[in-house]
């Protein structure tokens, strides 16, 4: 529904809502602008709960998002600030999405365990990428699912929202979403509403859910052009003369001269016809002078001075309740609040009243031009009123929670608006800096502040405000990109104070880095350091960008400067430790981590980074203890818990994996990828313990969950192969390889599966690629040296030595993703007890020797791992073979 302001859209919408209610529909009416899709979903959920239709899963997911947002803000804002050379206090660090974006969706459970005869790439390498980046900028990173939630809240929350909405729609004949003032809301909601209404990007919208939009203009064809044939367009126009006369007659106004004046002044606009009719002029004398606007005439016709004063005063605030009303009207008008609420141009929703713009705008113009000094005084008083409420709200509200608190945000928004109205020139720089602060939060906050400045510009007719309002409201961007477009505008034009420029450079630099626009990120951080050379946080931000672009030496220099400026900056020590480790300075890296932990003994990222270094230096037990502490100190959902399970699995401590996953899987809420990874760890541990009847259903669950990681499919594939479900095993391996094409353990598993299915050439291809990737060899060499001999050996003995061969392959799949092998002697002995033929045993030993010979003399960790495993297996075979050395002289030492 569309039409010009004052034509009656809101009135008609309210009637439609009432009709929907009468017919048993769940009607949701969003009368106030929302500034993001997340705000819209939250508001819809809240209103549906009033119909006793709670969206439980969505509300829980939304609360989880808000909690993660709060925790990440708290962690980053906890970094100490310092006085800057430009004379301003340093701005707080940015939102956690900055951290998360550096990691992408990598991390434990999202990256496959690598190794196909090879667990040689250890757990540290699996988690290092995620950890290195997160801890360098604050370190309190959650799981990869939380990363995605912070990066793309709309993409994560909308499917849950639609699923809950579909369930609720089954309980009502209709669910109708009425969204008013769409001329303000549309820029934030167009793409999201189009996607949920007409595409399956986020899932399906239930068939009995209707969406009703009401705004001044038609739908934006850039978003809706391909779907307009599915939109029922309702256009409203001004009254016809006959309709206007009928309304006036209902109000008892029949004197022709009075009717003519009202028709002339109102332009037959419904809200003005109704407003003038409410004044009830009784004779021609009341309208002897037909000049002036409709609003001026309404005020002239109102004979009670207190009411006239109250009507004008209540136009000043953007909206008002009884508290605001009592603060703006003189004592003699205090008791006129019910009269004001009942005026035709006043919308009252849940105790919050607002004037229709068609009436409010001329009332403001009248007061601004009649007495500029009184105008300034009144707006200053209102600004102070909202400031006092904001300060009182802050008494029980931590600083990091303010921007996410609706009440505090409303107070600050109104305070800023009235300061702009009172003195545009003086208030504009502070307002622009507030917008840079809003850019550190969600896109809704950015749009809200931009529209606030545009509203102040319209209400004051100030040229500078108007220019900035136009610039900011036309800045490009949807959701996540809204902040970047706004910051581009702020930095492109003069007017932003130096402290605001510093904040803007930092926030935009992080956004560029998040989008992997590293050159632009460097430029912004360099400009920030020009403004404030001794700003420690900026040095840390630039250092992280150096790390991400493979320049650890430059990163180390910046981290060192940050530490010189602020020796208590614990996350700078962690970042420098990562740079030092990348350069091979392990002792110095450990020293920095010790310093970070001396500052904050519960710093999870420092424990995790220290653990990774200890793991790399073969101090496995210490590494495990460190990662366990990191998991203890981090909030629920942290990826450190997955790293701890990975370490336990690689140490062969499968019973402990089962024990830990018992508790973790019992948690009420876990994102699907996180739960899938936990189930995969548990299922594989059960498999390694010989409890395949329990392992298979757990791994099946892991693979069935949404966004299951390659890890889940790879482990499921191996257990399916052992259960002789070859087709399903190949499908599972292939799904893992579609996500991680170089997953060598998976390639080996699929190769074995295809061989058992009789597809020899495809098996050779998979195995050759696996060996080539694992040992950095040409594919032809890997095929000739290992893939073909291995396939030939397996084909020769598959039928005659089936049990021993299956047990040997099973054991290989297990030990190749471990770093330690407790019980290896018992496992090898159990294979030999199945009495493999001497020819099979000799062929297997020969292949192991070839692997050992290939990696001998190489210093890489993965080659050292292979030599250690190969040597252990060869010795055990020699020890347990019949006669002590059934494999002959090839068995080696």
N, C-alpha and C positions, 0 to 999 in steps of 0.2 A: 504494500500500500504506500502510495507516495502522493505528495502535494505540498504546496508552499506552507511556510510556517503560519499557524493560526487557522488552518483550514479544517481542523477537527480530527486529525489522525489519532491523537491520544484518546480523545473521547470515544471514537468509534472502536478503537482497540480495547478499551475498558468494557464496552458493551459485548464485544466478541468473547472476551475472557469470561464474562458472566454467562453468556450463552453456552460456552464450552463447559463451565461448571455445572450448569443445569442439566446437561446431557451426560454427566458422569465422566467427563474427560479430566485428566490431570493437566491443568492449565498452569503454565509458568509464564509470568509476566516480568520481563526485565525492563524496568522503566528508566533506570539510570544507566548512563554509558558504562560499558566495560571496555578495558583497554588491551585485552589479550584473550586468546582462546582459553588459556588456563583460568583466567578470571571468569570467563563466561561459563565454563564447565562447573566451577566451584559454585557460582551463583545459581545455576540450574539445579545442582544437587541440593543446595540448601533449601530452595523453594519446593522441590519435590518432597523433601522430608516433612514439610508442613502438611502435605497431603498423606502423610504416613506411608510414603514410598521412598524409604532411604536407599541411597546408592552405596551400599556398605563396602563393596570391594573398591569402588572408585574413591570413596572418602578415605579409606585406609591407605590407598596408594598416594592420594593427594597429601595426606598427613605425613607420609614417609618422605615425599618430595620436599615438603616444607621443612621437615626436620633436617634433612640432609642439607638443604640450602642454608638453614640456620647454623648448623654445625660447621659447615665449610666457611661461612662468613666469620663465625666466631674464631675459628682456627687462624684464619688469615689476618683478621683484625687484631688478634692478640699480639702480633708483632709490634715491638715498640716503635714509636715515632720519634722524630727529632726535629729541632728547629732548623729551618732551611735558610740558605743564604739569601733567599728572596724575602725573608721576613715572615713566612707563613709556616704553620705547622704542617708537617707532611700528611698527605691524605692517607687513609687506611688502605691496605692492600685490597685487591679486587675479589670478586666472587670466585667460588671454587670451580666454576666452569673453566676458568683459566688453567687450573691444574688438570682437570679432567681431559681437556681438549688435547693436551700434549700427549696423552696416553692413547687417545682414540679408544678403541674397544679391546686393546691388547691387555694381557694380564693372565693370571692363572685361570684356567677354565676356558679362556677364549683363544689361547694359542696352544697348538698340539704339543704333546711331549714328543720330542724328535728322537729318532734313532731306529733303524730297521735291523739289524744286528747291532744296534747302537743306542745305548742310553748315554753315549759319549757326550752329547750336548746336555749338560746337567741342568738341574732345577734353577740354578742361578741364572743361566742364560734364558730360561723360559720366562722368568718373572722380571728380569733385570730391566727390560725396556720400560715396563709400566712403572716400576719402582723408581728408577733413576730420575724419571721426569717428574713424578709426583712429589717426591720428597724435596726436590730442589726448590719448589715453590711453596712449601708449607707442609707437605708430607702427610697430611691427614686424609689421604685419599681413601674412598670407600671401594666397594667392589666395582668391576667393570660395568655392572648394571646401573650402579649409582652414577658412574661417569656419564652413561648415555642419558640417564634421567635428567641430570643437570644440563647436559648439552642440548637435549631435544625433549623437553617436558611435554610438548604437544604430541610428538610422535609416540611417546611412551604412555601418556595418560589417556589419549583419545580412544584407543582400542578398549581399554578397561571401561571407560565412560560409556561407549556404545554398547558393550556387552551388558552392563548393568541396566542401561536404558531399555534394551530389548527385553530383558526379564520383567522390568516394571510394566512395559507396554502390554505384556500378556495379561496383566491384571486390570487393565482399563480399556474401554473401547477405543479411546484416543489419548495420545499425549501430544499436547500442542505447546510449542515454544514460541511465545510472543516476545519479540525484541523491538523495543521502541527506540526513538532518536537514532535511527540507523545511519543518518548522515554523519554522526560522530563516531559511531561504533564500527561502521563498515570497513574503514581502512585496516582495522585490526582483525576483523572476523571474516572478510570476504573469502579468502582462500580456504580457510578452515571449514566454513559452512558449506562452501561448494563441494569440498572433498567429502564431507560426511553425508551430504545430501545426494550426490550424484556419482560418486566413485567408491571404490572399495580400498582406497589407500589405507584407511585406518580400520576397515571392517564395514559391515553392513548396517545401515540405519533401518530400524524396524519399520515395516510397511505402514503401521498405523501411527507413526510419528509425523506430525505436520510442523512446519516452520513458517512463522508469519513475521515478516519484517516490515517496519514502518519508518519511513524517512522522507526527507524533502525531495530527493532526486530519484531517478530510476537506478536500477542496479548497474554497476560498473561492467561494461561489456568486456573489459580486459579479463575479468574473472568469470563472468556469467554468460558471455556471448554464445557459447556452444550449447547452453542449457536453457535459454530463455523460453523455448517451446514447452518446457516443463514447469514454467512459473506462471501462476495465475496473477495477472497484473491488475491492481485496483487503483484507479486514479481519482483523487478527490479534487474538487474545484470549489471556488467561492459560491455562496448562495446565489441562486437566481433571485430576482427582485421579489417574485411571488413567495419564495421560501423565506426570505428575510422579513417580509411583511407579516407572514404567518407567525413567525417567532415573536415579533414585536407585539402582535395582537394577543398572543398567549400571555405576554407580560403586561397586558393592559395598556399598551401604548398605541393609540389610534388617531391622535391629532395629526393631521396630514403634514403640517409644517415640521413637527417634531420627527415624524417618520422620515421625511425627506432629508433632514439634516443628518440623522443617524445613518441613512443609506449613503449619503455623500461622504461623511467622515470615516465610516468603517470600510468603504469599498466593498461592502457586503461580505467581508471576511468574518466567518462565524464567530471567532473569539471576540472580535471587536463589537460585532452586533450584540452579542450577549452581554459584554461588559457595559456598553452604553445603556442597554435596556435595564440593567440592574440599578442604574442611577434613577430610573423612573421619572424623567422630566414630565411635568404634567400639563404644561401649556406652552404656547408659542413664545411667551416672554422669556422662558428658560433657554431658548435657542435663538434669541434675537441676533446674536453674532455667530454666524456659521463658520467663521474662520477658525484656524488652529487645528491641532491634531485630535484624533479620537481620544487619546489618553488625557490631553489637556482638558477636553470637554468633560470627560468622566470626572476628573478632579473638580472641575468647576461646578458640576451638577451635584457633587456630594456636599451637603450643607453642614455636616458635622465637622468642625475643624480638627478634632482629635482623630477622626477617621481619615481625613485627608492626610494628616501628618503621618499616621501609622502606615497608610498605603505607600507613601513616598519612601519612608524609612526602610520598609521591608524590601524595597527594590535593591538596596545596596548589597546585601549578602547574596552569594550565589544560591544558597538555600538557607532556610531558617527553621528552627524549632522554637518552643516557647522560651527557652533560655536566651537564645539569640534575640528573639523579639523583645524581651524585656530590657535587653541591653541597648537596643537602638531607638526605642520610642521614648518620648517624654512621659513623665509620670501620669499626665492626664489621659494618655492613650493606652495605659497598661491593660485595661479591661476590654480592649477592642480586639484581642487576639482571635476569639471565635469568629468575629465578623470578617477579619482579614482572611482566615482560612476558608471561608465560604465564598469568596469572590470567584467570579467565573474564570479568571485567568490564573488562578492558583491551583496547583496540583499538590495534593497532600498524600504522601505515601509513608506509612508507618511513622507518623509524627514529624516527618521532614517535608517542609513546604518549599515550593519554588514557583516563581513567577514565569508565565509564558514569555518567551523572548520578545514576541511582538509587542507586549505591554512593557516589559522591563526595560527594553532598550530606550524608548522615548522617555521613560521616567528618569533613567540615569542621565540622559542628555539634558533633561530639564534641570536637574539638580546641579550638574556640573557647570552648566552655563550661567545659572542664576547666581550661584555663590561658590566660586572656586575655593575660597578659604574654608567654608563650611564643608564642602566636599572633601577636602584634604583632612580636616579634623575628624569627620565621621569615619572615613576609611582607616585613619590611624588608630582610632578607638577600637574599631573592629579587629585590626591587626593585633593590637595589644590584648584583646580578649582571647583571640585564638592562641596567641603566644603563651598566655597564662595557662590555658588548658593544656597546651603542648608540654610546657615545663612540668606541670603537675603529672601528666601522663608519663613523663620520663623518669619520675621518681622511682617507679617500680618496674621500669623497662630497661633491660641492658641495651647498651648502645648498638650492639650488633643486631638486635631484634627490631629496631625502630622502623626501618623501611618496609619490613614485612608485616608490621602491625597496622591494620586498617584505620584505627582511631587516630594513632599518631600521625599517619600519613595524611589523613583528612585535615587535622589541625594545621599541619605545616603547609599543606596546599592552600588552605584558606588564608593563613597568615601571609603567605607570599603574595597571593592575589591582591589582598587589601593594601599591602605595602606598595605594590606596583601601581595600584589605582591612586594612592595618596601622593606618591612622588616617583613617577616613572624613571626619571633620570638617575636618581640616587639608588633606587631599588634594582634597576636592571642588571648591573654587574653581579650582584649577589644571586639574583634569580638565574642568570646564565650558569653560574658556578653550581647552583643546585641541580641544574639539568645535567651537568657532567657527573654529579654524584648519582643521579637517577640512572645514568648510563651504566653504572656498576651493578645495577639490579636488572630486573626483567624488562622486556620490551614494553610491557604495559605501563611501567613507571615512567619510561621515556615519553611515551605518547601522552600520558596524563599531564606531565609538566609542560610539554610543548603546547597542548591545547589550553592549559591554564594561561600561559603567556599570551596566546592568541586571543583568549577571552578578555584578558586585561587590556590588550591592544584595542579590541573592538569597543570596550566600555569607556576607555579614556580618550580615544581618537589620537593617541600619541604617535607621532611619526616613527620614532625609533622602535617603539614596541611593535608597531604594525609591521615594520620591515623584518624584525626578528621573528615575529609570529608567523609571517608568511614563509620565511626561510625554514623554520623548524617544522611546521606542520606539513610542508611539502617535501621534507627529507625522505629519501627512499628507504625501504626496508620493511620486512615482515618479521615479527617475533625476534629471533636472535640477531638479525642484521639491522634492526631498528637503531640500536645504539651506535653502530659504526656510521650509518648515514648521518645521524644527529651530530656525532663528534666531528665528522668531516665539515659540516656546516659551521660548527662552533669555532673550529680552528682555522677556517678559511677566511673569516671576517674579523676585523678588530672589534674589541669590546669585552672579551673574556679576560678577567684579571689574571695575573701571573700564576697565582696559586691554582686557579681553575685550568689554565693551560697545562700546568704540570700534571694535574689529575687526568685531564683529557688525553694527554700524550701516553700516559701509563695505561689507561683503559683501552685506548685504541691500539697501542702496541701489543697488548695481550691478545686482543681480538685478531689482529693480523697474524700473530704467531699461531693462534689456535687454527686459523685457516691455512697455515703453512705458507703465508706470505712473509717470508723471513726478512727480505730486503726492506719492506715497509716497516716491519717490526723494529728492525735495527735503527731505521731512520727516526722513528718516534722515540725510542729510548735515548738515542743520541741527542735529540732536541730537548728531551726532558732533563738530561744531564747538563745541557747548556743553561737551562733555566735554574737548575739546582745541582751543582757539581758534587755536593756532599750529601746527596739523598741516597741513603743506603739501600732502600728497597729498589730503586731504579737500577743500581748496580747489580743487584741480585736478578732482576728481570732480564737485563741484558745478558748476564752470565748464562742464564738458562737458555736463552736464544742461541748463544754460542755453542752450548752443549748439544742442542738439537741439530745444529748444522756441522757437527763434527769438529769443533775447534776448542778442545779442552784447555789449551794453554791460555787463550784469551778469556775463557770462562774463569779459570783459576785466578787470573789477575783481577777480574771484577769482583769475584767472591772475596778475595783478600782485601780489596778496598772497602767492601761493605762491612767486613769484620773489623777493620781499623776504625770505621766510623761508628760502629755499634758492636762492641765485643759480646753483647748478649744475644745477638741475632742467631739463634740456634739453627735455623733452616739454612743460613749461609754456610755454616760449618758442614752440614750434610751435603749441600751442593758442591762445596769445594772437595769434599771427600770423594764424590763421584768423579769429578774432573781428575783428581789425583789417581784414582783407580784406573781410569781410562788411559792414563799415561804410565801405568805400571808402578806407581809409588804407593805400594800397599801399606807400608808402615805409617807413612804420613797420613794416608786416608784414615786408618784406624785411630790415629791420634786426634784427628779432627772430630771423628764420631764420638770419641771419649769426651771431648770438650762439649759437644752438643748435649750429651747425656748428663754432663755435670750441671748444665744449665737447666735441663728438664729431664729428669730420670724416667719420666713416663712418655717420652717422645717416641712414638711407635715407629716412625719412619727411620729414625736414627738406629733403633734396634734392628730394623729390617735390613738397612744398608750394611750395617756391621755384620749381620748374619750372612749376607751374600758374599762378602769378602772372605769371611771365615770358611764358607763352603768352598770357594774357589781355591783356598790354600789348604784344602784337605782336612780342615779342623771341623769335621762333620758334627760331632756331638755339641760342640760350642755353638755352631751355626744353628742347629735345631733349637737349642735353648734360647738363643737370641730371637729367632722367628716366633717361638712360642710366646716370649714376652711381648713382641710386637703385636701378636694376635690378642693378647690379654688387654693391652692398653688401648687398642683401637676399638672403635664402636662396632656394634653388630653389623655384619654385612661387609666387613673389611676383607680385602683380598689377601691380607696377611694370613688369614686362617687357611685359605687354599694353598698358600705357599708352605705353611707348616705341614699340611697333609701331603703335599708333594715331597717335601723332605723326608717325612716318615716313610712314604712309599719307596723312595729311592734308597733308603737305608734298609729296606726289607722288613720294616716293623709293621706288618699288615694288621696284626691284632689291635695295635694302637689306632690305626686308621679307622677300623670298624668302631672302636670305642668312641673316638672323637666325633665321627659322623653321626652316631646315634643322637648325641646331644644337639648337634648343629641342625640336623634335619627336623628336629622337634620344634624349632622356632616357628612362631605363628606365621611370620611373613618372610618369604625369601623370593627375590626375583627369579624368574624361570631359568636364565642361564646359570645363576649361582646355584640353585637347587640341582640343576642338571649336572654341574661339575661335581657337587658333593655326592650325588648318586653314582656318578661314574667312578669316583675315588673309592666309594664303599663297595660297589660291585666288583671292581678289579681286585681290591683287597680280599674279598670273599673268594674270588676265583683263585688267587694266589695261595689261599689257605685250603684249597680243595673243596670249597663249599659251593659248587657250581649250581646246585639246585636253588640256592639263595641268590647267587650272583646274577644269573640270567634275568630274572624279573627286575632287579634293581637297575641293571644296565638298559633293559628295555624301557623302563620309566625315564631314565636319563635321556635316551634318544627321542622319546616322544614329546618331551617338553618343548615349548616354543623357544626358539633361539638357542637350541642345544649347541654346545661348542664342538669342534672337531674331536676333541678328547673323548667325548661320550660315544661318538660313532665309531672311532677307532677301536676303543676297548670292547664295545659291543660286537664289532666285527670279529675280533679274535675269539671271543667266547662262542659266537654263533658258528664259527668254523669248527671249533672243537666239538660242538653238538651236531656236526655234520649237516647243518642247515646252510648249504653252500650259496644258494641264490640270495638268501637274506644277508649272509655275511658279505658277499660282494657288493650288494646295494649299500650296506652300512659303510664299508670302506670307501666306496665311491662318493658317498655324501660327505665324508670327512675330507676326501681329496678335492672335492669341488670347492671347499672353503680354504683348504691348505694344500695346494698342489705339490709342494715339496716335502710333505710329511713322509719321511723315509720309512718309518715303522709301519705306516699305513700301506705304502707301496709294497713293502715286503709281505704284509698280510694279504693284500689282494692278489699278489703274485702266487702265493701258496694256495689260496682259494681257487684261483683259475687253473692251477696245475691239477688240483684234486678234481676239478670239474672237466678235465681232459682238454683244456685249451692251452696247449703247450707254448705256442708262439706268443700269445698274450702274457702268459706267465713269465716267459723270458724277458719280455719288454719291461714289465713292472719291476722284476728283480734287478735287471741291469741298471735301470734308472735309480733304484734305491741305493745300490752299491756305489754308483757313480756320484750321486749327491753326497753320500756319507763320507766317502774317501777322496772326494775332489779329483776324480779320474775321468778320462774320456769315456763316453758311453760304450764305445767299441771295446775298450780294454776291460771295463767292468763286465761286459757280456761274455767276452772270451775267457777271462780269468776265473769268474765266479758264477755268473748267472747260468751259463750252459752246463758247467760241471755239476752245479747244485741240482738243477732240474734233472739231469741225466741220473744222478745218484738217487734222487727221490723217486723217479719213475721206475728205476730198476728194483727198488726194495719196497715200494708202496704196498704191494700185495703180500709179499712174503714176510716182511717185517713191520706189518701195519701198526701193531701196538707200540713197539719200541720207537718207530719213526714218529708216530703221533705224540708220544711222550717227550721225545727230544725236541720237536718243534714247539710244543707247549712250553717247555722249560726255556728254550731260546727266547720266545716272545716275552717271558717274564723277566729273565735276567738282563735282557737288552735295554730295559728301561729302569734299571737300578744302578746305583753306584756301589752299593755294598751287597754281599750275598750270604747272609747268615743261613746256614743249613744247605749251602751249595753241595757239600760232600754227600749229604743224605739224598739230595735230589738227583745228583748224577748217579749215585749208587742205585736209586730206584729205577732209573732208565736202564742201567746195565742188567738189573735183575730180570728185565723182560727179554733178556738173551738176544740182543741184536746179532745178526750174522757177522763173522769176522770181516767179511768184505764190506759191509755197511760201516762197521766201526772204523776200518782202515780208511775208507773214503771220507768219512766225516773228519777224522783226525787230519787227513791230508788237506782238506779245505780250511780247517782252523789254522794249520801251519801257514797256508798261503796268506791268510789274513794277517797272521802274526808277522810274516816276512814283509808284507806290503807296508805296514805301519812302523816297522822297526827303524829306529834312527830319527823318527819325526818327534818333535818336541810338543806338538799341539796336545792339549788336554784330551781331546777325543781319541787320539792315537794312543796315548798313555793308558787310557781307560781300556781300550781294546786289547792292548798287550797284557794288561793285568788280568782281564777276564780270560783271554785265550790261554795264558800261562796256567791259570788256576784250573781250567777245564782239562787241559792236557795232562797235568799232573794227577788229577783225580781219575781220569780214564786209565792212566798207566797204573795207578794204585789199585783200582777196583776191577780191572779186566781179568778174566780167567788166566791164571798162570802169571799174573803180575804185569804182563805186557802183551796182551793178545793182539794189540794193534801192530806189533812188530817194531822194528827199529824206528819207524816213522813217529812213534809216540813221543819221542824226544825225552828230555830230562824228567 
